[in-house]
Amino acid sequence: DVQLQASGGGLVRAGGSLRLSCAASGLPPVDYVIGWFRQAPGKEREGISCISTADGSTYYPDSVEGRFTISSDAAKNTYYLEMNNLKPEDTAVYYCAVRFGTTVVVNTIVPNDYDRWGQGTQVTVSS
């Protein structure tokens, strides 16, 4: 059974940094795409980063480009989201998810395209 567990959230001041982790288990021996999402109160879930395990290609929307970096540690089956220069508008619950059936990273990250989700981790950025 595929399981994802996100961790690393917390309270940080504006301009600070956090690193989120997504520990994966039960993944089949195929390539896939890992995505990071966030959802603020009253807002839709937003895709903020993804990485293909096939070639390491990544995508970031403009809202986080240059501030967030996704990476992976294949040996640990763990995926990371390094978040720098955090802003109050980054406050949200952050989730990781896996998408099977494709290894191509495109310039949109659609929640409905993802097959399995981890529980969220809260990130709060104070001004």
C-alpha positions as YAML, in Angstrom:
chain: A
units: angstrom
residues:
- id: 1
  name: ASP
  ca: [0.00, 0.00, 0.00]
- id: 2
  name: VAL
  ca: [1.40, 3.38, -1.01]
- id: 3
  name: GLN
  ca: [1.84, 5.77, 1.87]
- id: 4
  name: LEU
  ca: [3.18, 9.29, 1.96]
- id: 5
  name: GLN
  ca: [3.96, 11.21, 5.10]
- id: 6
  name: ALA
  ca: [4.72, 14.92, 5.03]
- id: 7
  name: SER
  ca: [6.54, 16.59, 7.89]
- id: 8
  name: GLY
  ca: [8.67, 19.60, 8.71]
- id: 9
  name: GLY
  ca: [6.08, 22.32, 8.95]
- id: 10
  name: GLY
  ca: [6.12, 24.93, 11.65]
- id: 11
  name: LEU
  ca: [6.00, 28.59, 12.54]
- id: 12
  name: VAL
  ca: [8.57, 30.86, 10.93]
- id: 13
  name: ARG
  ca: [8.99, 34.59, 10.49]
- id: 14
  name: ALA
  ca: [8.76, 36.24, 7.09]
- id: 15
  name: GLY
  ca: [12.05, 35.87, 5.26]
- id: 16
  name: GLY
  ca: [12.82, 32.61, 7.02]
- id: 17
  name: SER
  ca: [13.20, 29.10, 5.68]
- id: 18
  name: LEU
  ca: [11.76, 25.65, 6.21]
- id: 19
  name: ARG
  ca: [12.41, 22.26, 4.70]
- id: 20
  name: LEU
  ca: [9.50, 19.91, 4.29]
- id: 21
  name: SER
  ca: [9.97, 16.18, 3.92]
- id: 22
  name: CYS
  ca: [7.75, 13.59, 2.26]
- id: 23
  name: ALA
  ca: [8.58, 10.03, 3.25]
- id: 24
  name: ALA
  ca: [7.20, 7.51, 0.79]
- id: 25
  name: SER
  ca: [6.66, 3.79, 1.26]
- id: 26
  name: GLY
  ca: [5.05, 1.01, -0.73]
- id: 27
  name: LEU
  ca: [5.83, 2.66, -4.04]
- id: 28
  name: PRO
  ca: [5.96, 0.31, -7.04]
- id: 29
  name: PRO
  ca: [9.24, -0.07, -8.97]
- id: 30
  name: VAL
  ca: [8.26, 2.40, -11.70]
- id: 31
  name: ASP
  ca: [8.92, 6.04, -12.31]
- id: 32
  name: TYR
  ca: [6.35, 8.63, -11.28]
- id: 33
  name: VAL
  ca: [5.89, 12.28, -10.44]
- id: 34
  name: ILE
  ca: [5.91, 13.64, -6.90]
- id: 35
  name: GLY
  ca: [4.06, 16.87, -6.30]
- id: 36
  name: TRP
  ca: [3.84, 19.34, -3.46]
- id: 37
  name: PHE
  ca: [0.63, 21.23, -2.86]
- id: 38
  name: ARG
  ca: [-0.69, 23.71, -0.38]
- id: 39
  name: GLN
  ca: [-4.09, 24.82, 0.75]
- id: 40
  name: ALA
  ca: [-4.80, 27.99, 2.67]
- id: 41
  name: PRO
  ca: [-8.10, 28.49, 4.52]
- id: 42
  name: GLY
  ca: [-10.88, 29.32, 2.13]
- id: 43
  name: LYS
  ca: [-8.72, 28.71, -0.93]
- id: 44
  name: GLU
  ca: [-8.37, 25.91, -3.43]
- id: 45
  name: ARG
  ca: [-5.51, 23.47, -3.22]
- id: 46
  name: GLU
  ca: [-2.57, 24.81, -5.24]
- id: 47
  name: GLY
  ca: [0.20, 22.82, -6.86]
- id: 48
  name: ILE
  ca: [3.55, 24.42, -6.06]
- id: 49
  name: SER
  ca: [6.21, 21.99, -7.21]
- id: 50
  name: CYS
  ca: [6.72, 18.64, -8.83]
- id: 51
  name: ILE
  ca: [9.58, 16.37, -9.81]
- id: 52
  name: SER
  ca: [9.83, 13.42, -12.14]
- id: 53
  name: THR
  ca: [11.75, 10.43, -10.85]
- id: 54
  name: ALA
  ca: [12.55, 9.45, -14.45]
- id: 55
  name: ASP
  ca: [14.77, 12.40, -15.28]
- id: 56
  name: GLY
  ca: [14.67, 14.76, -12.31]
- id: 57
  name: SER
  ca: [12.84, 17.45, -14.23]
- id: 58
  name: THR
  ca: [10.95, 19.91, -12.08]
- id: 59
  name: TYR
  ca: [8.34, 22.61, -12.37]
- id: 60
  name: TYR
  ca: [7.39, 25.57, -10.18]
- id: 61
  name: PRO
  ca: [4.62, 28.10, -10.71]
- id: 62
  name: ASP
  ca: [5.50, 31.78, -10.57]
- id: 63
  name: SER
  ca: [4.22, 32.07, -7.00]
- id: 64
  name: VAL
  ca: [7.19, 30.08, -5.66]
- id: 65
  name: GLU
  ca: [9.73, 30.10, -8.52]
- id: 66
  name: GLY
  ca: [13.14, 31.09, -7.22]
- id: 67
  name: ARG
  ca: [12.18, 30.57, -3.57]
- id: 68
  name: PHE
  ca: [11.20, 26.89, -3.37]
- id: 69
  name: THR
  ca: [13.26, 23.90, -4.47]
- id: 70
  name: ILE
  ca: [12.10, 20.31, -4.74]
- id: 71
  name: SER
  ca: [14.60, 17.48, -4.44]
- id: 72
  name: SER
  ca: [14.75, 13.77, -3.78]
- id: 73
  name: ASP
  ca: [16.80, 11.20, -1.96]
- id: 74
  name: ALA
  ca: [16.17, 7.97, -3.80]
- id: 75
  name: ALA
  ca: [17.96, 5.86, -1.22]
- id: 76
  name: LYS
  ca: [15.61, 7.08, 1.48]
- id: 77
  name: ASN
  ca: [12.50, 7.30, -0.73]
- id: 78
  name: THR
  ca: [12.11, 10.79, 0.60]
- id: 79
  name: TYR
  ca: [11.27, 13.99, -1.22]
- id: 80
  name: TYR
  ca: [12.00, 17.46, 0.05]
- id: 81
  name: LEU
  ca: [10.70, 20.95, -0.45]
- id: 82
  name: GLU
  ca: [13.17, 23.62, 0.56]
- id: 83
  name: MET
  ca: [11.35, 26.89, 1.11]
- id: 84
  name: ASN
  ca: [13.29, 30.12, 1.39]
- id: 85
  name: ASN
  ca: [12.32, 33.77, 1.77]
- id: 86
  name: LEU
  ca: [8.95, 32.73, 3.12]
- id: 87
  name: LYS
  ca: [6.10, 35.20, 3.03]
- id: 88
  name: PRO
  ca: [2.92, 35.42, 5.10]
- id: 89
  name: GLU
  ca: [0.96, 34.43, 1.99]
- id: 90
  name: ASP
  ca: [2.80, 31.09, 2.03]
- id: 91
  name: THR
  ca: [0.85, 30.15, 5.15]
- id: 92
  name: ALA
  ca: [-1.09, 26.99, 4.39]
- id: 93
  name: VAL
  ca: [-1.29, 23.27, 4.98]
- id: 94
  name: TYR
  ca: [1.26, 21.59, 2.72]
- id: 95
  name: TYR
  ca: [0.75, 18.16, 1.16]
- id: 96
  name: CYS
  ca: [2.79, 15.78, -0.95]
- id: 97
  name: ALA
  ca: [1.27, 13.43, -3.49]
- id: 98
  name: VAL
  ca: [2.29, 10.94, -6.15]
- id: 99
  name: ARG
  ca: [1.10, 10.70, -9.72]
- id: 100
  name: PHE
  ca: [1.42, 7.41, -11.55]
- id: 101
  name: GLY
  ca: [1.09, 6.74, -15.26]
- id: 102
  name: THR
  ca: [3.32, 9.56, -16.39]
- id: 103
  name: THR
  ca: [6.87, 10.72, -15.86]
- id: 104
  name: VAL
  ca: [6.51, 13.95, -17.79]
- id: 105
  name: VAL
  ca: [6.58, 17.21, -15.89]
- id: 106
  name: VAL
  ca: [4.32, 19.80, -17.48]
- id: 107
  name: ASN
  ca: [3.68, 23.42, -16.59]
- id: 108
  name: THR
  ca: [0.62, 22.78, -14.55]
- id: 109
  name: ILE
  ca: [0.20, 20.82, -11.33]
- id: 110
  name: VAL
  ca: [-3.39, 19.68, -11.07]
- id: 111
  name: PRO
  ca: [-4.47, 18.04, -7.81]
- id: 112
  name: ASN
  ca: [-6.95, 15.72, -9.52]
- id: 113
  name: ASP
  ca: [-4.10, 14.21, -11.55]
- id: 114
  name: TYR
  ca: [-2.48, 12.79, -8.41]
- id: 115
  name: ASP
  ca: [-3.28, 9.35, -7.10]
- id: 116
  name: ARG
  ca: [-2.12, 9.12, -3.51]
- id: 117
  name: TRP
  ca: [-1.80, 11.83, -0.89]
- id: 118
  name: GLY
  ca: [-0.02, 12.23, 2.38]
- id: 119
  name: GLN
  ca: [-1.45, 14.01, 5.36]
- id: 120
  name: GLY
  ca: [-0.71, 17.71, 5.51]
- id: 121
  name: THR
  ca: [1.79, 19.66, 7.53]
- id: 122
  name: GLN
  ca: [1.03, 23.19, 8.66]
- id: 123
  name: VAL
  ca: [3.29, 26.05, 7.66]
- id: 124
  name: THR
  ca: [2.65, 29.40, 9.29]
- id: 125
  name: VAL
  ca: [4.63, 32.48, 8.31]
- id: 126
  name: SER
  ca: [4.33, 35.49, 10.59]
- id: 127
  name: SER
  ca: [4.90, 39.02, 9.40]
...
